[in-house]
Amino acid sequence: MSDHAHEESHGNHPYHMVEPSHWPIVGSIGGLLMAVGLVIAMHPAALGAGLQPFFETIGYWTVAPGAVLGMMTMMGWWRDVIDEAHVQKMHTKVVQLSLRYGMMLFIISEVMFFAAWFWAFFGAALFPTESIGSVWPPDGVEVFNPFDLPLLNTMILLTSGFTVTWAHHDIRAGNMPHAAKMLGWTVLLGLLFTALQAFEYANAPFGFRDGIYSSTFYMATGFHGFHVIVGTVFLAVCWFRTAKGQFTADHHFGFEAAAWYWHFVDVVWLFLFSFVYVWSTFGA
């Protein structure tokens, strides 16, 4: 169906008037449950010193259904968008341009999100208080060797950025089988990064509540790890769609959005590695 035919089917305009959806409210409930659960789990003493273990358990059990609803929203909403694009043929050139603007604004909001964590990190590192010995890292804190596991994870993410770019080149050239292969490698590298990050956390010499250094470390790297997981799922969906022949050389914004997101995740990690790992090792 041509773009002109799309416009006729939309009522003489090129815009896609979406149908009512329940996914925004489902995702909002999931996000609320995760936020409330994490606050309760991280600050159980604020709700009653004697009931701290109880509230800590309740907090984490509140996060679980929120995470499930979040995953359901991702899967269901993406399914609907894919159906609108691939089956209903609703994504005209104007709609695709709007989707690009939307993804750009989303990534900008993510930049601001991580800027907040870097602000907290640099605020503590550049102006260390007497309570932590007026030095950074604080007295008594054993930091990670940045040229051990963190460097390996850096190389893994940089390699994944190369493979996803190669996949993009293949899609634009119409070489879908090789694009699917490169996407498969990207997904595997994302999973490997997550596994190594989990191993690092399991063997960390400090806990989440051990002070300002550990708190800023876990919040910044933890949220980045969450974004890696989301990006890996995003790319896995694109991998499946590429293998099913749902992308063409001219129409593959779903993949482009995933690639943009993955490159953003790569760049954030480079800043984390440079400052949270390397710079902190040598002292502020």
JORA-V748763 format. One record per residue. RES is the residue in one letter. PHI is phi as a letter, one per 20 degrees, with the letter a starting at -180 (none if undefined). Layout:
# JORA-V748763
res=RES phi=PHI
res=RES phi=PHI
This chain:
# JORA-V748763
res=M phi=none
res=S phi=f
res=D phi=f
res=H phi=f
res=A phi=f
res=H phi=g
res=E phi=f
res=E phi=f
res=S phi=f
res=H phi=e
res=G phi=n
res=N phi=m
res=H phi=b
res=P phi=e
res=Y phi=e
res=H phi=d
res=M phi=e
res=V phi=f
res=E phi=f
res=P phi=g
res=S phi=c
res=H phi=e
res=W phi=f
res=P phi=g
res=I phi=f
res=V phi=f
res=G phi=f
res=S phi=f
res=I phi=f
res=G phi=f
res=G phi=f
res=L phi=f
res=L phi=f
res=M phi=f
res=A phi=f
res=V phi=f
res=G phi=f
res=L phi=f
res=V phi=f
res=I phi=f
res=A phi=f
res=M phi=e
res=H phi=c
res=P phi=f
res=A phi=f
res=A phi=f
res=L phi=e
res=G phi=q
res=A phi=g
res=G phi=f
res=L phi=d
res=Q phi=g
res=P phi=f
res=F phi=f
res=F phi=f
res=E phi=f
res=T phi=f
res=I phi=g
res=G phi=f
res=Y phi=f
res=W phi=f
res=T phi=f
res=V phi=f
res=A phi=g
res=P phi=f
res=G phi=f
res=A phi=f
res=V phi=f
res=L phi=f
res=G phi=f
res=M phi=f
res=M phi=f
res=T phi=f
res=M phi=g
res=M phi=f
res=G phi=f
res=W phi=f
res=W phi=f
res=R phi=g
res=D phi=f
res=V phi=f
res=I phi=f
res=D phi=f
res=E phi=f
res=A phi=e
res=H phi=e
res=V phi=e
res=Q phi=e
res=K phi=l
res=M phi=e
res=H phi=e
res=T phi=f
res=K phi=f
res=V phi=f
res=V phi=f
res=Q phi=f
res=L phi=f
res=S phi=f
res=L phi=f
res=R phi=f
res=Y phi=f
res=G phi=f
res=M phi=f
res=M phi=f
res=L phi=f
res=F phi=f
res=I phi=f
res=I phi=f
res=S phi=f
res=E phi=f
res=V phi=g
res=M phi=f
res=F phi=f
res=F phi=f
res=A phi=g
res=A phi=f
res=W phi=f
res=F phi=f
res=W phi=f
res=A phi=f
res=F phi=f
res=F phi=f
res=G phi=f
res=A phi=f
res=A phi=f
res=L phi=e
res=F phi=c
res=P phi=f
res=T phi=e
res=E phi=f
res=S phi=f
res=I phi=d
res=G phi=n
res=S phi=l
res=V phi=c
res=W phi=c
res=P phi=f
res=P phi=g
res=D phi=g
res=G phi=n
res=V phi=e
res=E phi=e
res=V phi=e
res=F phi=f
res=N phi=f
res=P phi=f
res=F phi=e
res=D phi=d
res=L phi=f
res=P phi=g
res=L phi=f
res=L phi=f
res=N phi=f
res=T phi=f
res=M phi=f
res=I phi=f
res=L phi=f
res=L phi=f
res=T phi=f
res=S phi=f
res=G phi=f
res=F phi=f
res=T phi=f
res=V phi=f
res=T phi=f
res=W phi=f
res=A phi=f
res=H phi=f
res=H phi=f
res=D phi=f
res=I phi=f
res=R phi=f
res=A phi=e
res=G phi=n
res=N phi=e
res=M phi=f
res=P phi=g
res=H phi=f
res=A phi=f
res=A phi=f
res=K phi=f
res=M phi=f
res=L phi=f
res=G phi=g
res=W phi=f
res=T phi=f
res=V phi=f
res=L phi=f
res=L phi=f
res=G phi=f
res=L phi=f
res=L phi=f
res=F phi=g
res=T phi=f
res=A phi=f
res=L phi=f
res=Q phi=f
res=A phi=f
res=F phi=f
res=E phi=f
res=Y phi=f
res=A phi=f
res=N phi=d
res=A phi=f
res=P phi=e
res=F phi=b
res=G phi=d
res=F phi=f
res=R phi=e
res=D phi=e
res=G phi=p
res=I phi=f
res=Y phi=f
res=S phi=f
res=S phi=f
res=T phi=f
res=F phi=f
res=Y phi=f
res=M phi=f
res=A phi=f
res=T phi=f
res=G phi=f
res=F phi=f
res=H phi=f
res=G phi=g
res=F phi=f
res=H phi=f
res=V phi=f
res=I phi=f
res=V phi=f
res=G phi=f
res=T phi=f
res=V phi=f
res=F phi=g
res=L phi=f
res=A phi=f
res=V phi=f
res=C phi=f
res=W phi=g
res=F phi=f
res=R phi=f
res=T phi=f
res=A phi=f
res=K phi=e
res=G phi=m
res=Q phi=e
res=F phi=d
res=T phi=c
res=A phi=f
res=D phi=d
res=H phi=c
res=H phi=b
res=F phi=f
res=G phi=g
res=F phi=f
res=E phi=g
res=A phi=f
res=A phi=f
res=A phi=f
res=W phi=g
res=Y phi=f
res=W phi=f
res=H phi=f
res=F phi=f
res=V phi=f
res=D phi=g
res=V phi=f
res=V phi=g
res=W phi=f
res=L phi=f
res=F phi=f
res=L phi=f
res=F phi=f
res=S phi=f
res=F phi=d
res=V phi=f
res=Y phi=e
res=V phi=f
res=W phi=f
res=S phi=f
res=T phi=f
res=F phi=e
res=G phi=n
res=A phi=f
